[in-house]
Amino acid sequence: GGRAVEVQAVDVARMLRERAFQFVKMDIEGAEETVLPACGTCLDGVRFIFVEYHSPVGRRQRLDRILTVLADAGFRVSLQNVSSPRSPFLGVGEQGGFDLQLNIFGWRE
């Protein structure tokens, strides 16, 4: 039942190849595990990056891919846990189809 909205899509890797960016924010609700690896070799012109990582319920977690791409591109990272239970061994809840959300901050030294 929702109303369809048409939006323009852009090739993020091409945009990153064409110019340098001081700061890139990637908040794409679970698609970061596909989009960021496709941009890996294009991150040289990015000084700071923020990635909101979402772990979809019932699918393999791909945090390793995200961190490897950032490390291989020369970023130092800091992780901030946004939503996870205090005691995950006792049960993990979900919000919006995700069971974990992390803020990933990347910078170059």
C-alpha positions as CSV (number, residue, x, y, z in Angstrom):
1,G,0.0,0.0,0.0
2,G,2.6,2.8,0.0
3,R,3.0,5.4,-2.7
4,A,5.8,4.9,-5.2
5,V,8.4,7.6,-5.3
6,E,10.9,7.9,-8.2
7,V,14.4,8.9,-7.2
8,Q,17.6,9.5,-9.3
9,A,20.3,6.9,-8.7
10,V,24.0,7.7,-9.0
11,D,27.1,5.6,-9.5
12,V,28.9,6.2,-6.2
13,A,32.2,4.7,-7.4
14,R,32.2,7.0,-10.5
15,M,31.5,10.0,-8.4
16,L,34.4,9.1,-6.1
17,R,36.7,8.6,-9.0
18,E,35.8,12.0,-10.5
19,R,36.7,14.2,-7.6
20,A,38.0,14.3,-4.0
21,F,35.8,14.6,-1.0
22,Q,36.6,15.8,2.5
23,F,33.8,13.7,4.0
24,V,31.6,10.9,2.7
25,K,28.5,9.7,4.6
26,M,27.1,6.3,3.7
27,D,23.7,5.5,5.3
28,I,21.9,3.2,2.8
29,E,20.0,0.8,5.1
30,G,21.9,-2.5,4.5
31,A,23.2,-1.8,1.0
32,E,26.5,-0.7,2.4
33,E,27.8,-4.2,2.2
34,T,27.4,-4.2,-1.6
35,V,28.1,-0.5,-2.4
36,L,31.2,0.1,-0.3
37,P,33.2,-2.9,-1.6
38,A,32.4,-1.7,-5.2
39,C,34.0,1.7,-4.2
40,G,37.1,0.3,-2.5
41,T,39.6,1.3,-5.1
42,C,37.9,4.8,-5.5
43,L,38.4,5.9,-1.8
44,D,41.8,7.5,-2.3
45,G,40.3,11.0,-2.5
46,V,38.2,10.7,0.6
47,R,39.6,12.1,3.9
48,F,36.9,11.1,6.3
49,I,34.2,8.5,5.9
50,F,31.1,7.6,8.0
51,V,29.3,4.3,7.3
52,E,26.1,3.3,9.1
53,Y,26.4,-0.5,9.1
54,H,23.2,-2.6,9.3
55,S,23.1,-6.3,10.0
56,P,19.9,-7.8,8.4
57,V,18.2,-10.4,10.5
58,G,18.6,-13.9,9.0
59,R,21.4,-13.0,6.7
60,R,25.2,-13.5,7.1
61,Q,26.8,-10.5,8.7
62,R,29.3,-8.8,6.4
63,L,31.0,-6.4,8.8
64,D,34.3,-8.0,7.8
65,R,33.9,-6.8,4.2
66,I,33.3,-3.3,5.3
67,L,36.3,-3.1,7.7
68,T,38.6,-4.8,5.1
69,V,37.7,-2.3,2.4
70,L,38.3,0.6,4.8
71,A,41.6,-0.8,6.1
72,D,42.8,-1.6,2.5
73,A,42.0,2.0,1.5
74,G,44.2,3.3,4.4
75,F,41.6,4.3,6.9
76,R,41.8,4.0,10.7
77,V,38.4,3.2,12.2
78,S,36.4,3.6,15.3
79,L,33.1,1.7,15.9
80,Q,30.1,2.9,17.8
81,N,27.4,0.5,18.8
82,V,24.0,2.1,18.1
83,S,21.6,-0.8,18.7
84,S,22.3,-4.1,20.3
85,P,21.1,-5.7,23.5
86,R,23.1,-5.6,26.7
87,S,23.3,-9.4,26.8
88,P,23.1,-10.7,23.3
89,F,23.5,-14.3,24.5
90,L,20.1,-14.0,26.2
91,G,18.4,-12.8,23.0
92,V,18.8,-10.3,20.3
93,G,16.0,-8.0,19.3
94,E,15.5,-6.4,16.0
95,Q,14.5,-3.0,14.7
96,G,13.4,-2.5,11.2
97,G,14.6,-5.9,10.1
98,F,18.1,-5.4,11.5
99,D,19.6,-7.0,14.6
100,L,22.7,-4.7,14.8
101,Q,23.6,-1.2,13.8
102,L,27.0,0.3,14.1
103,N,28.4,3.7,13.3
104,I,31.8,3.3,11.6
105,F,34.0,6.4,11.6
106,G,37.0,6.3,9.2
107,W,39.9,8.8,8.9
108,R,43.3,9.1,7.5
109,E,46.3,9.7,9.7
